[in-house]
């Protein structure tokens, strides 16, 4: 149990996540403001085209906000132990996506000053857009401290088998993979090559994938076959399971 590495988001990751969440909230605010404008100014027979245009803008803002929010959650995930926070933090995009359209949908169908054709077209489009915004905001595989912790420990065990018991990897500020070899062709000559443990690459940069070139070179160097790497992966999973 003492070997268990627990994921802790770095201060840099938390700051970036906070910034992304702020941008997401601003996008939702603009979307809701556009919805208010549409409710008071655009629900009418003569303004149907403009109503559809504004609804499309609201949808784009809602989807963008949800993408930013999900990205922030991957940098600074919630813990599954706090079930309320875990649910709302990961599904907040879906909630806001629905709220960006729900009042508009209700008021379109309740409006008595527009004809049936306009109501049918505007209402149907609004419902479809609301569903798209809501579904795009759902996180079907939400990140968590516990999931990251489990994956970090599995990858650390796998890496030690490939890297002769060493848990030292390299990564760059612009890369999305960590490397076993500092002179790997994908990072050789790059500025600001960082090194540390797998856990540190997750916490500092959100990197969670080993470079395939490094993996192949390590397998060749240590005479490990494809069956061997599969066995290593199984052993790593079993080791982490026993640690838990």
N, C-alpha and C positions, 0 to 999 in steps of 0.2 A: 504493500500500500504506500510505503514511503517513496517508491519510485514513480508514483503517479504524478504526471505533469498536468496541472490544472490551468486551463486557458484563462488569461487575464488580458483584456484589451489594453493596448498601450495608450498613453496620454495622447499621442499623435493620432491614433485611430479614433479615440473618443472625440477629439476636437474635430476631425474630419467628418465623423458621423453626425456631430451636432450641427455642423455647417450644412450638410446634406439635408438633415431634417428641417432646418430653418428654410432652405430653398423650397422643400416640399410643401411646408405649411404656407409659404407665400403663394405658391402656385395654386393651392386649394383655396386660399382666400380670394385670389383673383377669379378663380372658377366660380365660387359662390357669389361674388360680386356681379359677375356676368349673368349668373342665373337670376339674381334679383332684378337686374336691368331687363332681362328677357321677360320676366313675369309682369313687370309694370309697363313695359313699352312695346313688346313684340308679339304678344298673344292677340292676334287679330287676323282677319281674312286677307287683308292687304299686305301684311308684313310676314307672311309665311316663309318666304325665301330667306329673309334676314333672321328669322327665328331659327331656321335650320342651320344657317351659317354660324350663329352664336352658339348653338348647341354643339356643333362640331368643334368649335374653339374650346368650349368647356370640357369636352371629351379629351381633347389633346392635352389640356392642362392637367386633368385628373390622372391620365395615364402617365404623364411625365412625373407628376408628384409621387405616384405609387412606385415608379422605378427608382427614384431618388431615395424614397423611404426604405425600400427593400435593400438597396445598396448600403444605406446607413446601418441597418440591422445586421448586416453581415460583417461590418467593421466592429460593431459594438452590440453583440447579441444579448438578449435577456436570458435569465435563468429559468429553467422549467420548474424550479421549486416555488417560484412566485407565479402561480397559475394565472392570476388576474392580469398582472403586468405582461406576462408572456403572451397571453392571448391578444390583448389590446395593442401591444407594441408590434406584433407580427401581422395582425389583421386590420390595423388602423387604416391602411390604404383602401381596403374593401369598404369599410364603413364610410370613409370620406367620399369614395367614388359614388356610392349610392346617394349620400346626402347632397352631392353636387347636382343631382337630377330629380330626386324624389318630390320636393315641393313643386317643382315645375311640372312634373308629370301629373300630379294631383290637380293642380290649378288649370292645366290644359283641359282635362276631362270634365272638370266642374264648371268651366266657363260657359255661360249661356249666350254670350255675344258673338260666338263664332259658329259657322255652319258645320254640319256633320262631316263634310269632306275634309275641311281644314282640320277639324278636331281629330279625325281619323289619321290623317297624314302626320300631323305634328305629334300627336300622342304616340303613335306607333314608333316613330323615329326616336322620340324621347325615351320610351321604354327600352328600345334596343340599345341606345347609347348608355342608359343607366346600367343595363346588364353587363355591357362590355366594360364600363368603368369599374363596376363592382368586381367582376371576375378577374380583371387585370390587376386589381389590388389585393386579391387573395394570395397568400403565400402558402402553397401546398406542401412545401418542405421547409418550414421555418427553421432558421438557425437558432442555436442555443449554446450557452456555456458548456452544458453537458455533452452535446454532440461534438463540439469543437474539441473538448477535452479527450473524448474517446478517439476521435480521428487523429489527433496529435500523437497520442500514445501508440496507436496502431502504426502510424507512419514512422515514428521514432524507432519502434522495434524492427520494422522492415528495413529502415535505413542502416541500422547497426549491423544487420546481416550482410548488407551490400557493401558497407563502408568500413568493414573490419572493426566493428564495435565502436566506431566514432559517430557521434551525433553532431557533426559539424557540417554546415551547408553554407552555400554562398548565394546571394541574390543581388539584383540591381534595383535602383529606384523605379525604373520603367518596366521591369520584367514582371511576369505573372507565374514564374516557376522558380523553385529553388534547385541548386546544383550541387553535386558531390565534388566536382572538380573546379577549382578557381580558373583553370585554363581551358574550360569548356568553350568550344567554338562560338557558342551563343552569347557568352559574356566576356570573352577575352578582349582586353583592350578597352573595356567600358569604364567610364568614370564612376566613382562611388560604388564600388562592389562591397557589399556588406557581408559579414559572416556571423554565424551563431548557430543556435540549435533550431530544429524544426519548429519547436514551440515559439521561439523568438521570431521566426519568419512569419508565422501566423499572426502573432500579436502586433508586430511592427508594420507589416506590409499586407497582411491578409493573404499571403501566399500559401497555398495548400496542395500544390502538385509538384512532384519530382520531374525534373527534365528527363525526357525519354532517352536522349543521347547519353547523358550521364549514367542512367540506369543500365543501358546496353553495354557501355564501356566498363562499368563496375562488374556486371555479370561476366563479361569476357575476361576481365582481369582476375576474377576469383573463380573462374571455371564453373559458373552457375548456369544451368540450362533453364529453359522456359518452365519445365516441370519443377525445377528447383525454386524458381521465384514464386510459383504458385504455392509451393510448400511453405516458403518463408512467410507469405501473406497469411496463410492459415495459422501458422504458429504465432504470428504477431497478434491476430485476432483472439486466439485462445489465451495468449499471455495477458492481454488487456482485460479480457473477460474475467480471468482469475484474479487480477489486481482489483477489480471492482467487487 
